[in-house]
Amino acid sequence: MVRGRSINLALSVRGREALRRVGLEDVVVATGIPMYARMIHDLDGTRRPIPYGKPDQVRNGCIVIFI
């Protein structure tokens, strides 16, 4: 293992359902960070978020970070 590096995984609604069925959803989601948008990196260096869903919706996915 190399310190200071991580693997970021996006967990979908379908993935959460599979984890729920085997009793692991709460364990995995507790270590994750909510994901509300994806970040687009333009060629000129600017960044802009593109939200998942509408502003009043709650995204059921998360980013799970393993260090």
mmCIF file of the N, C-alpha and C atoms, coordinates in Angstrom:
data_MODEL
# 
_entry.id   MODEL 
# 
loop_
_atom_site.group_PDB 
_atom_site.id 
_atom_site.type_symbol 
_atom_site.label_atom_id 
_atom_site.label_alt_id 
_atom_site.label_comp_id 
_atom_site.label_asym_id 
_atom_site.label_entity_id 
_atom_site.label_seq_id 
_atom_site.pdbx_PDB_ins_code 
_atom_site.Cartn_x 
_atom_site.Cartn_y 
_atom_site.Cartn_z 
_atom_site.occupancy 
_atom_site.B_iso_or_equiv 
_atom_site.pdbx_formal_charge 
_atom_site.auth_seq_id 
_atom_site.auth_comp_id 
_atom_site.auth_asym_id 
_atom_site.auth_atom_id 
_atom_site.pdbx_PDB_model_num 
ATOM 1   N N  . MET A 1 1  ? 0.834   -1.173 0.000   1.00 0.00 ? 1  MET A N  1 
ATOM 2   C CA . MET A 1 1  ? 0.000   0.000  0.000   1.00 0.00 ? 1  MET A CA 1 
ATOM 3   C C  . MET A 1 1  ? 0.883   1.242  0.000   1.00 0.00 ? 1  MET A C  1 
ATOM 4   N N  . VAL A 1 2  ? 0.521   2.232  -0.810  1.00 0.00 ? 2  VAL A N  1 
ATOM 5   C CA . VAL A 1 2  ? 1.244   3.489  -0.900  1.00 0.00 ? 2  VAL A CA 1 
ATOM 6   C C  . VAL A 1 2  ? 0.440   4.555  -0.185  1.00 0.00 ? 2  VAL A C  1 
ATOM 7   N N  . ARG A 1 3  ? 1.036   5.232  0.774   1.00 0.00 ? 3  ARG A N  1 
ATOM 8   C CA . ARG A 1 3  ? 0.331   6.280  1.510   1.00 0.00 ? 3  ARG A CA 1 
ATOM 9   C C  . ARG A 1 3  ? 0.116   7.500  0.631   1.00 0.00 ? 3  ARG A C  1 
ATOM 10  N N  . GLY A 1 4  ? -0.993  8.212  0.882   1.00 0.00 ? 4  GLY A N  1 
ATOM 11  C CA . GLY A 1 4  ? -1.276  9.428  0.152   1.00 0.00 ? 4  GLY A CA 1 
ATOM 12  C C  . GLY A 1 4  ? -2.007  9.225  -1.157  1.00 0.00 ? 4  GLY A C  1 
ATOM 13  N N  . ARG A 1 5  ? -2.333  8.009  -1.476  1.00 0.00 ? 5  ARG A N  1 
ATOM 14  C CA . ARG A 1 5  ? -3.084  7.732  -2.698  1.00 0.00 ? 5  ARG A CA 1 
ATOM 15  C C  . ARG A 1 5  ? -4.409  7.088  -2.327  1.00 0.00 ? 5  ARG A C  1 
ATOM 16  N N  . SER A 1 6  ? -5.392  7.278  -3.177  1.00 0.00 ? 6  SER A N  1 
ATOM 17  C CA . SER A 1 6  ? -6.695  6.684  -2.911  1.00 0.00 ? 6  SER A CA 1 
ATOM 18  C C  . SER A 1 6  ? -7.328  6.228  -4.209  1.00 0.00 ? 6  SER A C  1 
ATOM 19  N N  . ILE A 1 7  ? -8.300  5.366  -4.091  1.00 0.00 ? 7  ILE A N  1 
ATOM 20  C CA . ILE A 1 7  ? -9.111  4.931  -5.223  1.00 0.00 ? 7  ILE A CA 1 
ATOM 21  C C  . ILE A 1 7  ? -10.520 5.424  -4.945  1.00 0.00 ? 7  ILE A C  1 
ATOM 22  N N  . ASN A 1 8  ? -11.057 6.230  -5.831  1.00 0.00 ? 8  ASN A N  1 
ATOM 23  C CA . ASN A 1 8  ? -12.391 6.785  -5.646  1.00 0.00 ? 8  ASN A CA 1 
ATOM 24  C C  . ASN A 1 8  ? -13.388 6.001  -6.493  1.00 0.00 ? 8  ASN A C  1 
ATOM 25  N N  . LEU A 1 9  ? -14.401 5.479  -5.875  1.00 0.00 ? 9  LEU A N  1 
ATOM 26  C CA . LEU A 1 9  ? -15.415 4.680  -6.555  1.00 0.00 ? 9  LEU A CA 1 
ATOM 27  C C  . LEU A 1 9  ? -16.780 5.322  -6.391  1.00 0.00 ? 9  LEU A C  1 
ATOM 28  N N  . ALA A 1 10 ? -17.521 5.435  -7.474  1.00 0.00 ? 10 ALA A N  1 
ATOM 29  C CA . ALA A 1 10 ? -18.888 5.950  -7.406  1.00 0.00 ? 10 ALA A CA 1 
ATOM 30  C C  . ALA A 1 10 ? -19.831 4.777  -7.187  1.00 0.00 ? 10 ALA A C  1 
ATOM 31  N N  . LEU A 1 11 ? -20.672 4.877  -6.201  1.00 0.00 ? 11 LEU A N  1 
ATOM 32  C CA . LEU A 1 11 ? -21.620 3.817  -5.871  1.00 0.00 ? 11 LEU A CA 1 
ATOM 33  C C  . LEU A 1 11 ? -23.001 4.224  -6.368  1.00 0.00 ? 11 LEU A C  1 
ATOM 34  N N  . SER A 1 12 ? -23.556 3.446  -7.277  1.00 0.00 ? 12 SER A N  1 
ATOM 35  C CA . SER A 1 12 ? -24.857 3.765  -7.879  1.00 0.00 ? 12 SER A CA 1 
ATOM 36  C C  . SER A 1 12 ? -26.009 3.303  -6.992  1.00 0.00 ? 12 SER A C  1 
ATOM 37  N N  . VAL A 1 13 ? -27.201 3.720  -7.363  1.00 0.00 ? 13 VAL A N  1 
ATOM 38  C CA . VAL A 1 13 ? -28.405 3.280  -6.660  1.00 0.00 ? 13 VAL A CA 1 
ATOM 39  C C  . VAL A 1 13 ? -28.511 1.761  -6.745  1.00 0.00 ? 13 VAL A C  1 
ATOM 40  N N  . ARG A 1 14 ? -28.220 1.200  -7.892  1.00 0.00 ? 14 ARG A N  1 
ATOM 41  C CA . ARG A 1 14 ? -28.278 -0.254 -8.070  1.00 0.00 ? 14 ARG A CA 1 
ATOM 42  C C  . ARG A 1 14 ? -27.250 -0.959 -7.192  1.00 0.00 ? 14 ARG A C  1 
ATOM 43  N N  . GLY A 1 15 ? -26.059 -0.365 -7.086  1.00 0.00 ? 15 GLY A N  1 
ATOM 44  C CA . GLY A 1 15 ? -25.035 -0.934 -6.214  1.00 0.00 ? 15 GLY A CA 1 
ATOM 45  C C  . GLY A 1 15 ? -25.431 -0.885 -4.755  1.00 0.00 ? 15 GLY A C  1 
ATOM 46  N N  . ARG A 1 16 ? -26.059 0.235  -4.355  1.00 0.00 ? 16 ARG A N  1 
ATOM 47  C CA . ARG A 1 16 ? -26.536 0.340  -2.969  1.00 0.00 ? 16 ARG A CA 1 
ATOM 48  C C  . ARG A 1 16 ? -27.605 -0.691 -2.672  1.00 0.00 ? 16 ARG A C  1 
ATOM 49  N N  . GLU A 1 17 ? -28.471 -0.961 -3.633  1.00 0.00 ? 17 GLU A N  1 
ATOM 50  C CA . GLU A 1 17 ? -29.513 -1.975 -3.439  1.00 0.00 ? 17 GLU A CA 1 
ATOM 51  C C  . GLU A 1 17 ? -28.884 -3.352 -3.234  1.00 0.00 ? 17 GLU A C  1 
ATOM 52  N N  . ALA A 1 18 ? -27.874 -3.660 -4.011  1.00 0.00 ? 18 ALA A N  1 
ATOM 53  C CA . ALA A 1 18 ? -27.187 -4.949 -3.849  1.00 0.00 ? 18 ALA A CA 1 
ATOM 54  C C  . ALA A 1 18 ? -26.533 -5.048 -2.472  1.00 0.00 ? 18 ALA A C  1 
ATOM 55  N N  . LEU A 1 19 ? -25.886 -3.977 -2.031  1.00 0.00 ? 19 LEU A N  1 
ATOM 56  C CA . LEU A 1 19 ? -25.282 -3.978 -0.698  1.00 0.00 ? 19 LEU A CA 1 
ATOM 57  C C  . LEU A 1 19 ? -26.334 -4.093 0.393   1.00 0.00 ? 19 LEU A C  1 
ATOM 58  N N  . ARG A 1 20 ? -27.484 -3.424 0.206   1.00 0.00 ? 20 ARG A N  1 
ATOM 59  C CA . ARG A 1 20 ? -28.565 -3.502 1.189   1.00 0.00 ? 20 ARG A CA 1 
ATOM 60  C C  . ARG A 1 20 ? -29.049 -4.931 1.344   1.00 0.00 ? 20 ARG A C  1 
ATOM 61  N N  . ARG A 1 21 ? -29.158 -5.632 0.222   1.00 0.00 ? 21 ARG A N  1 
ATOM 62  C CA . ARG A 1 21 ? -29.662 -7.015 0.263   1.00 0.00 ? 21 ARG A CA 1 
ATOM 63  C C  . ARG A 1 21 ? -28.754 -7.966 1.024   1.00 0.00 ? 21 ARG A C  1 
ATOM 64  N N  . VAL A 1 22 ? -27.467 -7.652 1.079   1.00 0.00 ? 22 VAL A N  1 
ATOM 65  C CA . VAL A 1 22 ? -26.543 -8.514 1.830   1.00 0.00 ? 22 VAL A CA 1 
ATOM 66  C C  . VAL A 1 22 ? -26.151 -7.899 3.173   1.00 0.00 ? 22 VAL A C  1 
ATOM 67  N N  . GLY A 1 23 ? -26.839 -6.807 3.545   1.00 0.00 ? 23 GLY A N  1 
ATOM 68  C CA . GLY A 1 23 ? -26.629 -6.212 4.858   1.00 0.00 ? 23 GLY A CA 1 
ATOM 69  C C  . GLY A 1 23 ? -25.392 -5.336 4.998   1.00 0.00 ? 23 GLY A C  1 
ATOM 70  N N  . LEU A 1 24 ? -24.847 -4.833 3.891   1.00 0.00 ? 24 LEU A N  1 
ATOM 71  C CA . LEU A 1 24 ? -23.628 -4.035 3.961   1.00 0.00 ? 24 LEU A CA 1 
ATOM 72  C C  . LEU A 1 24 ? -23.787 -2.572 3.561   1.00 0.00 ? 24 LEU A C  1 
ATOM 73  N N  . GLU A 1 25 ? -24.978 -2.163 3.150   1.00 0.00 ? 25 GLU A N  1 
ATOM 74  C CA . GLU A 1 25 ? -25.149 -0.790 2.670   1.00 0.00 ? 25 GLU A CA 1 
ATOM 75  C C  . GLU A 1 25 ? -24.739 0.235  3.726   1.00 0.00 ? 25 GLU A C  1 
ATOM 76  N N  . ASP A 1 26 ? -25.221 0.105  4.941   1.00 0.00 ? 26 ASP A N  1 
ATOM 77  C CA . ASP A 1 26 ? -24.929 1.086  5.984   1.00 0.00 ? 26 ASP A CA 1 
ATOM 78  C C  . ASP A 1 26 ? -23.436 1.177  6.274   1.00 0.00 ? 26 ASP A C  1 
ATOM 79  N N  . VAL A 1 27 ? -22.754 0.048  6.258   1.00 0.00 ? 27 VAL A N  1 
ATOM 80  C CA . VAL A 1 27 ? -21.317 0.022  6.537   1.00 0.00 ? 27 VAL A CA 1 
ATOM 81  C C  . VAL A 1 27 ? -20.548 0.770  5.452   1.00 0.00 ? 27 VAL A C  1 
ATOM 82  N N  . VAL A 1 28 ? -20.859 0.499  4.195   1.00 0.00 ? 28 VAL A N  1 
ATOM 83  C CA . VAL A 1 28 ? -20.147 1.124  3.083   1.00 0.00 ? 28 VAL A CA 1 
ATOM 84  C C  . VAL A 1 28 ? -20.495 2.605  2.969   1.00 0.00 ? 28 VAL A C  1 
ATOM 85  N N  . VAL A 1 29 ? -21.772 2.940  3.060   1.00 0.00 ? 29 VAL A N  1 
ATOM 86  C CA . VAL A 1 29 ? -22.204 4.331  2.899   1.00 0.00 ? 29 VAL A CA 1 
ATOM 87  C C  . VAL A 1 29 ? -21.666 5.204  4.041   1.00 0.00 ? 29 VAL A C  1 
ATOM 88  N N  . ALA A 1 30 ? -21.495 4.642  5.224   1.00 0.00 ? 30 ALA A N  1 
ATOM 89  C CA . ALA A 1 30 ? -20.969 5.403  6.359   1.00 0.00 ? 30 ALA A CA 1 
ATOM 90  C C  . ALA A 1 30 ? -19.548 5.888  6.104   1.00 0.00 ? 30 ALA A C  1 
ATOM 91  N N  . THR A 1 31 ? -18.800 5.217  5.231   1.00 0.00 ? 31 THR A N  1 
ATOM 92  C CA . THR A 1 31 ? -17.424 5.629  4.939   1.00 0.00 ? 31 THR A CA 1 
ATOM 93  C C  . THR A 1 31 ? -17.341 6.482  3.678   1.00 0.00 ? 31 THR A C  1 
ATOM 94  N N  . GLY A 1 32 ? -18.484 6.791  3.078   1.00 0.00 ? 32 GLY A N  1 
ATOM 95  C CA . GLY A 1 32 ? -18.497 7.527  1.821   1.00 0.00 ? 32 GLY A CA 1 
ATOM 96  C C  . GLY A 1 32 ? -18.788 9.003  1.986   1.00 0.00 ? 32 GLY A C  1 
ATOM 97  N N  . ILE A 1 33 ? -18.646 9.710  0.886   1.00 0.00 ? 33 ILE A N  1 
ATOM 98  C CA . ILE A 1 33 ? -18.918 11.144 0.818   1.00 0.00 ? 33 ILE A CA 1 
ATOM 99  C C  . ILE A 1 33 ? -20.030 11.338 -0.206  1.00 0.00 ? 33 ILE A C  1 
ATOM 100 N N  . PRO A 1 34 ? -21.096 12.093 0.113   1.00 0.00 ? 34 PRO A N  1 
ATOM 101 C CA . PRO A 1 34 ? -22.184 12.293 -0.852  1.00 0.00 ? 34 PRO A CA 1 
ATOM 102 C C  . PRO A 1 34 ? -21.680 12.919 -2.158  1.00 0.00 ? 34 PRO A C  1 
ATOM 103 N N  . MET A 1 35 ? -22.256 12.484 -3.248  1.00 0.00 ? 35 MET A N  1 
ATOM 104 C CA . MET A 1 35 ? -21.868 12.981 -4.561  1.00 0.00 ? 35 MET A CA 1 
ATOM 105 C C  . MET A 1 35 ? -23.072 13.670 -5.185  1.00 0.00 ? 35 MET A C  1 
ATOM 106 N N  . TYR A 1 36 ? -22.981 14.977 -5.352  1.00 0.00 ? 36 TYR A N  1 
ATOM 107 C CA . TYR A 1 36 ? -24.098 15.755 -5.866  1.00 0.00 ? 36 TYR A CA 1 
ATOM 108 C C  . TYR A 1 36 ? -23.914 16.175 -7.313  1.00 0.00 ? 36 TYR A C  1 
ATOM 109 N N  . ALA A 1 37 ? -22.672 16.158 -7.813  1.00 0.00 ? 37 ALA A N  1 
ATOM 110 C CA . ALA A 1 37 ? -22.404 16.609 -9.186  1.00 0.00 ? 37 ALA A CA 1 
ATOM 111 C C  . ALA A 1 37 ? -21.095 15.990 -9.671  1.00 0.00 ? 37 ALA A C  1 
ATOM 112 N N  . ARG A 1 38 ? -20.912 15.988 -10.981 1.00 0.00 ? 38 ARG A N  1 
ATOM 113 C CA . ARG A 1 38 ? -19.613 15.599 -11.538 1.00 0.00 ? 38 ARG A CA 1 
ATOM 114 C C  . ARG A 1 38 ? -18.897 16.872 -11.951 1.00 0.00 ? 38 ARG A C  1 
ATOM 115 N N  . MET A 1 39 ? -17.576 16.861 -11.865 1.00 0.00 ? 39 MET A N  1 
ATOM 116 C CA . MET A 1 39 ? -16.783 18.040 -12.212 1.00 0.00 ? 39 MET A CA 1 
ATOM 117 C C  . MET A 1 39 ? -16.249 17.874 -13.626 1.00 0.00 ? 39 MET A C  1 
ATOM 118 N N  . ILE A 1 40 ? -16.500 18.873 -14.455 1.00 0.00 ? 40 ILE A N  1 
ATOM 119 C CA . ILE A 1 40 ? -16.005 18.897 -15.820 1.00 0.00 ? 40 ILE A CA 1 
ATOM 120 C C  . ILE A 1 40 ? -14.783 19.805 -15.866 1.00 0.00 ? 40 ILE A C  1 
ATOM 121 N N  . HIS A 1 41 ? -13.696 19.308 -16.432 1.00 0.00 ? 41 HIS A N  1 
ATOM 122 C CA . HIS A 1 41 ? -12.452 20.069 -16.571 1.00 0.00 ? 41 HIS A CA 1 
ATOM 123 C C  . HIS A 1 41 ? -12.312 20.456 -18.040 1.00 0.00 ? 41 HIS A C  1 
ATOM 124 N N  . ASP A 1 42 ? -12.441 21.742 -18.326 1.00 0.00 ? 42 ASP A N  1 
ATOM 125 C CA . ASP A 1 42 ? -12.337 22.229 -19.698 1.00 0.00 ? 42 ASP A CA 1 
ATOM 126 C C  . ASP A 1 42 ? -10.874 22.314 -20.139 1.00 0.00 ? 42 ASP A C  1 
ATOM 127 N N  . LEU A 1 43 ? -10.652 22.346 -21.450 1.00 0.00 ? 43 LEU A N  1 
ATOM 128 C CA . LEU A 1 43 ? -9.300  22.407 -21.990 1.00 0.00 ? 43 LEU A CA 1 
ATOM 129 C C  . LEU A 1 43 ? -8.542  23.656 -21.537 1.00 0.00 ? 43 LEU A C  1 
ATOM 130 N N  . ASP A 1 44 ? -9.257  24.743 -21.269 1.00 0.00 ? 44 ASP A N  1 
ATOM 131 C CA . ASP A 1 44 ? -8.592  25.976 -20.833 1.00 0.00 ? 44 ASP A CA 1 
ATOM 132 C C  . ASP A 1 44 ? -8.302  25.996 -19.332 1.00 0.00 ? 44 ASP A C  1 
ATOM 133 N N  . GLY A 1 45 ? -8.599  24.900 -18.638 1.00 0.00 ? 45 GLY A N  1 
ATOM 134 C CA . GLY A 1 45 ? -8.292  24.793 -17.212 1.00 0.00 ? 45 GLY A CA 1 
ATOM 135 C C  . GLY A 1 45 ? -9.435  25.141 -16.279 1.00 0.00 ? 45 GLY A C  1 
ATOM 136 N N  . THR A 1 46 ? -10.520 25.685 -16.816 1.00 0.00 ? 46 THR A N  1 
ATOM 137 C CA . THR A 1 46 ? -11.649 25.993 -15.940 1.00 0.00 ? 46 THR A CA 1 
ATOM 138 C C  . THR A 1 46 ? -12.388 24.715 -15.570 1.00 0.00 ? 46 THR A C  1 
ATOM 139 N N  . ARG A 1 47 ? -13.049 24.770 -14.439 1.00 0.00 ? 47 ARG A N  1 
ATOM 140 C CA . ARG A 1 47 ? -13.825 23.627 -13.960 1.00 0.00 ? 47 ARG A CA 1 
ATOM 141 C C  . ARG A 1 47 ? -15.258 24.076 -13.732 1.00 0.00 ? 47 ARG A C  1 
ATOM 142 N N  . ARG A 1 48 ? -16.193 23.156 -13.988 1.00 0.00 ? 48 ARG A N  1 
ATOM 143 C CA . ARG A 1 48 ? -17.603 23.472 -13.744 1.00 0.00 ? 48 ARG A CA 1 
ATOM 144 C C  . ARG A 1 48 ? -18.337 22.193 -13.358 1.00 0.00 ? 48 ARG A C  1 
ATOM 145 N N  . PRO A 1 49 ? -19.172 22.292 -12.313 1.00 0.00 ? 49 PRO A N  1 
ATOM 146 C CA . PRO A 1 49 ? -19.925 21.110 -11.894 1.00 0.00 ? 49 PRO A CA 1 
ATOM 147 C C  . PRO A 1 49 ? -21.177 20.918 -12.751 1.00 0.00 ? 49 PRO A C  1 
ATOM 148 N N  . ILE A 1 50 ? -21.524 19.676 -12.980 1.00 0.00 ? 50 ILE A N  1 
ATOM 149 C CA . ILE A 1 50 ? -22.794 19.326 -13.619 1.00 0.00 ? 50 ILE A CA 1 
ATOM 150 C C  . ILE A 1 50 ? -23.550 18.470 -12.605 1.00 0.00 ? 50 ILE A C  1 
ATOM 151 N N  . PRO A 1 51 ? -24.632 19.021 -12.023 1.00 0.00 ? 51 PRO A N  1 
ATOM 152 C CA . PRO A 1 51 ? -25.361 18.323 -10.960 1.00 0.00 ? 51 PRO A CA 1 
ATOM 153 C C  . PRO A 1 51 ? -26.039 17.038 -11.449 1.00 0.00 ? 51 PRO A C  1 
ATOM 154 N N  . TYR A 1 52 ? -26.133 16.085 -10.539 1.00 0.00 ? 52 TYR A N  1 
ATOM 155 C CA . TYR A 1 52 ? -26.943 14.892 -10.769 1.00 0.00 ? 52 TYR A CA 1 
ATOM 156 C C  . TYR A 1 52 ? -28.354 15.234 -10.324 1.00 0.00 ? 52 TYR A C  1 
ATOM 157 N N  . GLY A 1 53 ? -29.332 15.167 -11.200 1.00 0.00 ? 53 GLY A N  1 
ATOM 158 C CA . GLY A 1 53 ? -30.711 15.450 -10.834 1.00 0.00 ? 53 GLY A CA 1 
ATOM 159 C C  . GLY A 1 53 ? -30.975 16.934 -10.664 1.00 0.00 ? 53 GLY A C  1 
ATOM 160 N N  . LYS A 1 54 ? -32.096 17.244 -10.061 1.00 0.00 ? 54 LYS A N  1 
ATOM 161 C CA . LYS A 1 54 ? -32.534 18.616 -9.831  1.00 0.00 ? 54 LYS A CA 1 
ATOM 162 C C  . LYS A 1 54 ? -32.071 19.076 -8.450  1.00 0.00 ? 54 LYS A C  1 
ATOM 163 N N  . PRO A 1 55 ? -31.990 20.403 -8.228  1.00 0.00 ? 55 PRO A N  1 
ATOM 164 C CA . PRO A 1 55 ? -31.487 20.905 -6.946  1.00 0.00 ? 55 PRO A CA 1 
ATOM 165 C C  . PRO A 1 55 ? -32.236 20.377 -5.719  1.00 0.00 ? 55 PRO A C  1 
ATOM 166 N N  . ASP A 1 56 ? -33.529 20.094 -5.850  1.00 0.00 ? 56 ASP A N  1 
ATOM 167 C CA . ASP A 1 56 ? -34.291 19.630 -4.688  1.00 0.00 ? 56 ASP A CA 1 
ATOM 168 C C  . ASP A 1 56 ? -34.241 18.113 -4.497  1.00 0.00 ? 56 ASP A C  1 
ATOM 169 N N  . GLN A 1 57 ? -33.529 17.403 -5.361  1.00 0.00 ? 57 GLN A N  1 
ATOM 170 C CA . GLN A 1 57 ? -33.430 15.952 -5.244  1.00 0.00 ? 57 GLN A CA 1 
ATOM 171 C C  . GLN A 1 57 ? -32.193 15.573 -4.442  1.00 0.00 ? 57 GLN A C  1 
ATOM 172 N N  . VAL A 1 58 ? -32.307 14.486 -3.721  1.00 0.00 ? 58 VAL A N  1 
ATOM 173 C CA . VAL A 1 58 ? -31.172 13.955 -2.981  1.00 0.00 ? 58 VAL A CA 1 
ATOM 174 C C  . VAL A 1 58 ? -30.589 12.812 -3.782  1.00 0.00 ? 58 VAL A C  1 
ATOM 175 N N  . ARG A 1 59 ? -29.314 12.848 -4.040  1.00 0.00 ? 59 ARG A N  1 
ATOM 176 C CA . ARG A 1 59 ? -28.631 11.792 -4.796  1.00 0.00 ? 59 ARG A CA 1 
ATOM 177 C C  . ARG A 1 59 ? -28.373 10.619 -3.861  1.00 0.00 ? 59 ARG A C  1 
ATOM 178 N N  . ASN A 1 60 ? -28.731 9.437  -4.299  1.00 0.00 ? 60 ASN A N  1 
ATOM 179 C CA . ASN A 1 60 ? -28.537 8.243  -3.476  1.00 0.00 ? 60 ASN A CA 1 
ATOM 180 C C  . ASN A 1 60 ? -27.192 7.580  -3.694  1.00 0.00 ? 60 ASN A C  1 
ATOM 181 N N  . GLY A 1 61 ? -26.323 8.197  -4.460  1.00 0.00 ? 61 GLY A N  1 
ATOM 182 C CA . GLY A 1 61 ? -24.992 7.640  -4.660  1.00 0.00 ? 61 GLY A CA 1 
ATOM 183 C C  . GLY A 1 61 ? -24.018 8.248  -3.679  1.00 0.00 ? 61 GLY A C  1 
ATOM 184 N N  . CYS A 1 62 ? -22.820 7.751  -3.670  1.00 0.00 ? 62 CYS A N  1 
ATOM 185 C CA . CYS A 1 62 ? -21.767 8.340  -2.836  1.00 0.00 ? 62 CYS A CA 1 
ATOM 186 C C  . CYS A 1 62 ? -20.433 7.980  -3.431  1.00 0.00 ? 62 CYS A C  1 
ATOM 187 N N  . ILE A 1 63 ? -19.409 8.674  -3.028  1.00 0.00 ? 63 ILE A N  1 
ATOM 188 C CA . ILE A 1 63 ? -18.063 8.313  -3.410  1.00 0.00 ? 63 ILE A CA 1 
ATOM 189 C C  . ILE A 1 63 ? -17.451 7.602  -2.221  1.00 0.00 ? 63 ILE A C  1 
ATOM 190 N N  . VAL A 1 64 ? -16.938 6.434  -2.441  1.00 0.00 ? 64 VAL A N  1 
ATOM 191 C CA . VAL A 1 64 ? -16.306 5.684  -1.383  1.00 0.00 ? 64 VAL A CA 1 
ATOM 192 C C  . VAL A 1 64 ? -14.808 5.824  -1.573  1.00 0.00 ? 64 VAL A C  1 
ATOM 193 N N  . ILE A 1 65 ? -14.107 6.263  -0.550  1.00 0.00 ? 65 ILE A N  1 
ATOM 194 C CA . ILE A 1 65 ? -12.666 6.489  -0.664  1.00 0.00 ? 65 ILE A CA 1 
ATOM 195 C C  . ILE A 1 65 ? -11.924 5.465  0.185   1.00 0.00 ? 65 ILE A C  1 
ATOM 196 N N  . PHE A 1 66 ? -11.071 4.689  -0.465  1.00 0.00 ? 66 PHE A N  1 
ATOM 197 C CA . PHE A 1 66 ? -10.208 3.737  0.235   1.00 0.00 ? 66 PHE A CA 1 
ATOM 198 C C  . PHE A 1 66 ? -8.800  4.313  0.265   1.00 0.00 ? 66 PHE A C  1 
ATOM 199 N N  . ILE A 1 67 ? -8.229  4.463  1.440   1.00 0.00 ? 67 ILE A N  1 
ATOM 200 C CA . ILE A 1 67 ? -6.876  5.028  1.564   1.00 0.00 ? 67 ILE A CA 1 
ATOM 201 C C  . ILE A 1 67 ? -5.915  3.943  2.004   1.00 0.00 ? 67 ILE A C  1 
# 
